[in-house]
Amino acid sequence: MPKTTGLSHLGLAVRDLDTTTGFFVKCLGWLQIAQDLSYPRTTLTDGSLRLSLWQADEAAADFDRHSQIGLHHLALAVPDRDSLTQTAELVAGWPGVTVEFMPEPMQGSARHHMMFAEPGGLRMELVWDGT
């Protein structure tokens, strides 16, 4: 029997706290629910998931998913295929976003997804479960 009950929040160190916070709030429509400038940190939510974003030091190296242990990517669910298409287009046009690929089927399933890096460099995925 699991000793835990799910994800409380996910904490991520980011290159530019204002840029990444702005992407989540202005592009994805998340709500900023806390801020601590002495840390510095912001906390955001989409109503289901809560993220804490921390400002990394200027000397921090970018994450390399092939050679470092840590976050490979952050996958966010969307409710339907139209939402995936519309959000993908919005994200792809957002300043500083790097698109890895636009929505496409996931191998061997009805699911569709896209991969991108938000302006601060976090690798992210949007996923529609295909139902």
Biotite code that builds the C-alpha atoms (Angstrom):
import biotite.structure as struc

atoms = struc.array([
    struc.Atom([0.000, 0.000, 0.000], chain_id="A", res_id=1, res_name="MET", atom_name="CA", element="C"),
    struc.Atom([1.479, 3.407, -0.954], chain_id="A", res_id=2, res_name="PRO", atom_name="CA", element="C"),
    struc.Atom([2.579, 5.634, 1.905], chain_id="A", res_id=3, res_name="LYS", atom_name="CA", element="C"),
    struc.Atom([1.811, 8.790, -0.092], chain_id="A", res_id=4, res_name="THR", atom_name="CA", element="C"),
    struc.Atom([-1.382, 10.176, -1.613], chain_id="A", res_id=5, res_name="THR", atom_name="CA", element="C"),
    struc.Atom([-0.271, 12.066, -4.709], chain_id="A", res_id=6, res_name="GLY", atom_name="CA", element="C"),
    struc.Atom([1.606, 15.142, -5.757], chain_id="A", res_id=7, res_name="LEU", atom_name="CA", element="C"),
    struc.Atom([1.452, 18.110, -3.370], chain_id="A", res_id=8, res_name="SER", atom_name="CA", element="C"),
    struc.Atom([3.458, 20.401, -5.632], chain_id="A", res_id=9, res_name="HIS", atom_name="CA", element="C"),
    struc.Atom([6.396, 20.369, -7.995], chain_id="A", res_id=10, res_name="LEU", atom_name="CA", element="C"),
    struc.Atom([9.329, 22.696, -7.338], chain_id="A", res_id=11, res_name="GLY", atom_name="CA", element="C"),
    struc.Atom([11.402, 23.834, -10.299], chain_id="A", res_id=12, res_name="LEU", atom_name="CA", element="C"),
    struc.Atom([14.511, 26.007, -10.458], chain_id="A", res_id=13, res_name="ALA", atom_name="CA", element="C"),
    struc.Atom([14.239, 28.401, -13.408], chain_id="A", res_id=14, res_name="VAL", atom_name="CA", element="C"),
    struc.Atom([16.620, 30.665, -15.338], chain_id="A", res_id=15, res_name="ARG", atom_name="CA", element="C"),
    struc.Atom([14.394, 33.766, -15.111], chain_id="A", res_id=16, res_name="ASP", atom_name="CA", element="C"),
    struc.Atom([11.611, 33.729, -12.531], chain_id="A", res_id=17, res_name="LEU", atom_name="CA", element="C"),
    struc.Atom([9.652, 36.608, -14.095], chain_id="A", res_id=18, res_name="ASP", atom_name="CA", element="C"),
    struc.Atom([9.817, 35.157, -17.619], chain_id="A", res_id=19, res_name="THR", atom_name="CA", element="C"),
    struc.Atom([8.733, 31.653, -16.615], chain_id="A", res_id=20, res_name="THR", atom_name="CA", element="C"),
    struc.Atom([6.041, 32.952, -14.249], chain_id="A", res_id=21, res_name="THR", atom_name="CA", element="C"),
    struc.Atom([4.756, 35.195, -17.041], chain_id="A", res_id=22, res_name="GLY", atom_name="CA", element="C"),
    struc.Atom([4.627, 32.291, -19.486], chain_id="A", res_id=23, res_name="PHE", atom_name="CA", element="C"),
    struc.Atom([2.505, 30.173, -17.144], chain_id="A", res_id=24, res_name="PHE", atom_name="CA", element="C"),
    struc.Atom([0.204, 33.066, -16.179], chain_id="A", res_id=25, res_name="VAL", atom_name="CA", element="C"),
    struc.Atom([-0.148, 34.966, -19.467], chain_id="A", res_id=26, res_name="LYS", atom_name="CA", element="C"),
    struc.Atom([0.182, 32.162, -22.024], chain_id="A", res_id=27, res_name="CYS", atom_name="CA", element="C"),
    struc.Atom([-1.259, 29.135, -20.207], chain_id="A", res_id=28, res_name="LEU", atom_name="CA", element="C"),
    struc.Atom([-3.714, 31.026, -17.995], chain_id="A", res_id=29, res_name="GLY", atom_name="CA", element="C"),
    struc.Atom([-2.414, 29.783, -14.644], chain_id="A", res_id=30, res_name="TRP", atom_name="CA", element="C"),
    struc.Atom([-3.017, 31.720, -11.414], chain_id="A", res_id=31, res_name="LEU", atom_name="CA", element="C"),
    struc.Atom([-0.132, 33.033, -9.315], chain_id="A", res_id=32, res_name="GLN", atom_name="CA", element="C"),
    struc.Atom([-1.102, 32.220, -5.730], chain_id="A", res_id=33, res_name="ILE", atom_name="CA", element="C"),
    struc.Atom([2.070, 33.168, -3.816], chain_id="A", res_id=34, res_name="ALA", atom_name="CA", element="C"),
    struc.Atom([5.291, 35.112, -4.143], chain_id="A", res_id=35, res_name="GLN", atom_name="CA", element="C"),
    struc.Atom([8.315, 35.444, -1.870], chain_id="A", res_id=36, res_name="ASP", atom_name="CA", element="C"),
    struc.Atom([10.818, 37.935, -3.264], chain_id="A", res_id=37, res_name="LEU", atom_name="CA", element="C"),
    struc.Atom([13.276, 37.262, -0.430], chain_id="A", res_id=38, res_name="SER", atom_name="CA", element="C"),
    struc.Atom([13.706, 33.663, -1.639], chain_id="A", res_id=39, res_name="TYR", atom_name="CA", element="C"),
    struc.Atom([12.866, 34.433, -4.629], chain_id="A", res_id=40, res_name="PRO", atom_name="CA", element="C"),
    struc.Atom([9.955, 32.120, -5.462], chain_id="A", res_id=41, res_name="ARG", atom_name="CA", element="C"),
    struc.Atom([6.488, 32.156, -7.004], chain_id="A", res_id=42, res_name="THR", atom_name="CA", element="C"),
    struc.Atom([3.757, 29.545, -6.657], chain_id="A", res_id=43, res_name="THR", atom_name="CA", element="C"),
    struc.Atom([1.306, 28.930, -9.497], chain_id="A", res_id=44, res_name="LEU", atom_name="CA", element="C"),
    struc.Atom([-1.687, 26.683, -10.107], chain_id="A", res_id=45, res_name="THR", atom_name="CA", element="C"),
    struc.Atom([-3.926, 25.588, -12.951], chain_id="A", res_id=46, res_name="ASP", atom_name="CA", element="C"),
    struc.Atom([-6.529, 24.457, -10.410], chain_id="A", res_id=47, res_name="GLY", atom_name="CA", element="C"),
    struc.Atom([-5.196, 20.890, -10.377], chain_id="A", res_id=48, res_name="SER", atom_name="CA", element="C"),
    struc.Atom([-1.417, 21.149, -10.220], chain_id="A", res_id=49, res_name="LEU", atom_name="CA", element="C"),
    struc.Atom([0.637, 23.502, -8.084], chain_id="A", res_id=50, res_name="ARG", atom_name="CA", element="C"),
    struc.Atom([4.142, 24.572, -9.145], chain_id="A", res_id=51, res_name="LEU", atom_name="CA", element="C"),
    struc.Atom([6.728, 26.398, -7.066], chain_id="A", res_id=52, res_name="SER", atom_name="CA", element="C"),
    struc.Atom([9.259, 28.210, -9.222], chain_id="A", res_id=53, res_name="LEU", atom_name="CA", element="C"),
    struc.Atom([12.604, 29.259, -7.748], chain_id="A", res_id=54, res_name="TRP", atom_name="CA", element="C"),
    struc.Atom([15.091, 31.655, -9.295], chain_id="A", res_id=55, res_name="GLN", atom_name="CA", element="C"),
    struc.Atom([18.344, 29.808, -10.074], chain_id="A", res_id=56, res_name="ALA", atom_name="CA", element="C"),
    struc.Atom([21.722, 31.470, -9.684], chain_id="A", res_id=57, res_name="ASP", atom_name="CA", element="C"),
    struc.Atom([23.078, 33.143, -12.811], chain_id="A", res_id=58, res_name="GLU", atom_name="CA", element="C"),
    struc.Atom([25.848, 30.525, -13.010], chain_id="A", res_id=59, res_name="ALA", atom_name="CA", element="C"),
    struc.Atom([23.368, 27.612, -13.107], chain_id="A", res_id=60, res_name="ALA", atom_name="CA", element="C"),
    struc.Atom([23.873, 25.273, -16.064], chain_id="A", res_id=61, res_name="ALA", atom_name="CA", element="C"),
    struc.Atom([21.001, 24.262, -18.323], chain_id="A", res_id=62, res_name="ASP", atom_name="CA", element="C"),
    struc.Atom([19.614, 20.778, -17.675], chain_id="A", res_id=63, res_name="PHE", atom_name="CA", element="C"),
    struc.Atom([20.657, 18.091, -20.148], chain_id="A", res_id=64, res_name="ASP", atom_name="CA", element="C"),
    struc.Atom([18.113, 15.256, -20.158], chain_id="A", res_id=65, res_name="ARG", atom_name="CA", element="C"),
    struc.Atom([20.695, 12.838, -21.579], chain_id="A", res_id=66, res_name="HIS", atom_name="CA", element="C"),
    struc.Atom([23.449, 13.338, -19.019], chain_id="A", res_id=67, res_name="SER", atom_name="CA", element="C"),
    struc.Atom([21.878, 14.524, -15.754], chain_id="A", res_id=68, res_name="GLN", atom_name="CA", element="C"),
    struc.Atom([19.462, 13.150, -13.220], chain_id="A", res_id=69, res_name="ILE", atom_name="CA", element="C"),
    struc.Atom([16.405, 15.362, -12.766], chain_id="A", res_id=70, res_name="GLY", atom_name="CA", element="C"),
    struc.Atom([13.403, 16.631, -14.609], chain_id="A", res_id=71, res_name="LEU", atom_name="CA", element="C"),
    struc.Atom([13.190, 15.198, -18.127], chain_id="A", res_id=72, res_name="HIS", atom_name="CA", element="C"),
    struc.Atom([10.078, 17.249, -18.918], chain_id="A", res_id=73, res_name="HIS", atom_name="CA", element="C"),
    struc.Atom([6.858, 18.522, -17.391], chain_id="A", res_id=74, res_name="LEU", atom_name="CA", element="C"),
    struc.Atom([3.775, 16.971, -19.048], chain_id="A", res_id=75, res_name="ALA", atom_name="CA", element="C"),
    struc.Atom([0.501, 18.886, -18.754], chain_id="A", res_id=76, res_name="LEU", atom_name="CA", element="C"),
    struc.Atom([-2.879, 17.423, -19.726], chain_id="A", res_id=77, res_name="ALA", atom_name="CA", element="C"),
    struc.Atom([-5.347, 19.207, -21.988], chain_id="A", res_id=78, res_name="VAL", atom_name="CA", element="C"),
    struc.Atom([-9.047, 18.248, -22.076], chain_id="A", res_id=79, res_name="PRO", atom_name="CA", element="C"),
    struc.Atom([-9.537, 17.511, -25.784], chain_id="A", res_id=80, res_name="ASP", atom_name="CA", element="C"),
    struc.Atom([-7.921, 17.521, -29.208], chain_id="A", res_id=81, res_name="ARG", atom_name="CA", element="C"),
    struc.Atom([-9.136, 21.030, -30.084], chain_id="A", res_id=82, res_name="ASP", atom_name="CA", element="C"),
    struc.Atom([-7.599, 22.348, -26.863], chain_id="A", res_id=83, res_name="SER", atom_name="CA", element="C"),
    struc.Atom([-4.321, 20.668, -27.757], chain_id="A", res_id=84, res_name="LEU", atom_name="CA", element="C"),
    struc.Atom([-4.328, 22.250, -31.210], chain_id="A", res_id=85, res_name="THR", atom_name="CA", element="C"),
    struc.Atom([-5.284, 25.716, -29.959], chain_id="A", res_id=86, res_name="GLN", atom_name="CA", element="C"),
    struc.Atom([-2.873, 25.691, -27.018], chain_id="A", res_id=87, res_name="THR", atom_name="CA", element="C"),
    struc.Atom([-0.061, 24.377, -29.231], chain_id="A", res_id=88, res_name="ALA", atom_name="CA", element="C"),
    struc.Atom([-0.573, 27.269, -31.647], chain_id="A", res_id=89, res_name="GLU", atom_name="CA", element="C"),
    struc.Atom([-0.614, 29.784, -28.781], chain_id="A", res_id=90, res_name="LEU", atom_name="CA", element="C"),
    struc.Atom([2.524, 28.285, -27.221], chain_id="A", res_id=91, res_name="VAL", atom_name="CA", element="C"),
    struc.Atom([4.358, 28.069, -30.568], chain_id="A", res_id=92, res_name="ALA", atom_name="CA", element="C"),
    struc.Atom([3.770, 31.785, -31.165], chain_id="A", res_id=93, res_name="GLY", atom_name="CA", element="C"),
    struc.Atom([4.851, 32.848, -27.673], chain_id="A", res_id=94, res_name="TRP", atom_name="CA", element="C"),
    struc.Atom([8.111, 34.863, -27.601], chain_id="A", res_id=95, res_name="PRO", atom_name="CA", element="C"),
    struc.Atom([11.081, 32.732, -26.625], chain_id="A", res_id=96, res_name="GLY", atom_name="CA", element="C"),
    struc.Atom([9.360, 29.344, -26.947], chain_id="A", res_id=97, res_name="VAL", atom_name="CA", element="C"),
    struc.Atom([11.271, 26.645, -28.808], chain_id="A", res_id=98, res_name="THR", atom_name="CA", element="C"),
    struc.Atom([9.018, 23.988, -30.340], chain_id="A", res_id=99, res_name="VAL", atom_name="CA", element="C"),
    struc.Atom([10.449, 20.484, -30.514], chain_id="A", res_id=100, res_name="GLU", atom_name="CA", element="C"),
    struc.Atom([7.399, 19.209, -32.410], chain_id="A", res_id=101, res_name="PHE", atom_name="CA", element="C"),
    struc.Atom([3.786, 20.270, -32.905], chain_id="A", res_id=102, res_name="MET", atom_name="CA", element="C"),
    struc.Atom([0.882, 17.947, -31.974], chain_id="A", res_id=103, res_name="PRO", atom_name="CA", element="C"),
    struc.Atom([1.243, 14.437, -33.284], chain_id="A", res_id=104, res_name="GLU", atom_name="CA", element="C"),
    struc.Atom([-0.009, 10.963, -32.319], chain_id="A", res_id=105, res_name="PRO", atom_name="CA", element="C"),
    struc.Atom([1.908, 9.066, -29.667], chain_id="A", res_id=106, res_name="MET", atom_name="CA", element="C"),
    struc.Atom([3.135, 5.718, -30.960], chain_id="A", res_id=107, res_name="GLN", atom_name="CA", element="C"),
    struc.Atom([0.592, 2.932, -30.723], chain_id="A", res_id=108, res_name="GLY", atom_name="CA", element="C"),
    struc.Atom([-2.170, 4.888, -29.008], chain_id="A", res_id=109, res_name="SER", atom_name="CA", element="C"),
    struc.Atom([-4.975, 7.387, -29.542], chain_id="A", res_id=110, res_name="ALA", atom_name="CA", element="C"),
    struc.Atom([-3.075, 9.946, -27.449], chain_id="A", res_id=111, res_name="ARG", atom_name="CA", element="C"),
    struc.Atom([-1.578, 13.080, -29.053], chain_id="A", res_id=112, res_name="HIS", atom_name="CA", element="C"),
    struc.Atom([1.138, 15.367, -27.716], chain_id="A", res_id=113, res_name="HIS", atom_name="CA", element="C"),
    struc.Atom([3.554, 18.196, -28.453], chain_id="A", res_id=114, res_name="MET", atom_name="CA", element="C"),
    struc.Atom([6.954, 19.035, -26.964], chain_id="A", res_id=115, res_name="MET", atom_name="CA", element="C"),
    struc.Atom([8.486, 22.473, -26.435], chain_id="A", res_id=116, res_name="PHE", atom_name="CA", element="C"),
    struc.Atom([10.720, 24.515, -24.168], chain_id="A", res_id=117, res_name="ALA", atom_name="CA", element="C"),
    struc.Atom([9.151, 27.514, -22.450], chain_id="A", res_id=118, res_name="GLU", atom_name="CA", element="C"),
    struc.Atom([11.111, 30.803, -22.658], chain_id="A", res_id=119, res_name="PRO", atom_name="CA", element="C"),
    struc.Atom([13.080, 29.968, -19.515], chain_id="A", res_id=120, res_name="GLY", atom_name="CA", element="C"),
    struc.Atom([14.225, 26.640, -20.932], chain_id="A", res_id=121, res_name="GLY", atom_name="CA", element="C"),
    struc.Atom([11.997, 24.115, -19.123], chain_id="A", res_id=122, res_name="LEU", atom_name="CA", element="C"),
    struc.Atom([11.179, 21.217, -21.457], chain_id="A", res_id=123, res_name="ARG", atom_name="CA", element="C"),
    struc.Atom([7.418, 20.698, -21.482], chain_id="A", res_id=124, res_name="MET", atom_name="CA", element="C"),
    struc.Atom([4.793, 18.488, -23.076], chain_id="A", res_id=125, res_name="GLU", atom_name="CA", element="C"),
    struc.Atom([1.087, 19.012, -23.727], chain_id="A", res_id=126, res_name="LEU", atom_name="CA", element="C"),
    struc.Atom([-0.890, 15.744, -23.787], chain_id="A", res_id=127, res_name="VAL", atom_name="CA", element="C"),
    struc.Atom([-4.420, 14.846, -24.866], chain_id="A", res_id=128, res_name="TRP", atom_name="CA", element="C"),
    struc.Atom([-5.325, 11.335, -23.697], chain_id="A", res_id=129, res_name="ASP", atom_name="CA", element="C"),
    struc.Atom([-7.249, 10.500, -26.884], chain_id="A", res_id=130, res_name="GLY", atom_name="CA", element="C"),
    struc.Atom([-10.662, 9.968, -25.336], chain_id="A", res_id=131, res_name="THR", atom_name="CA", element="C"),
])
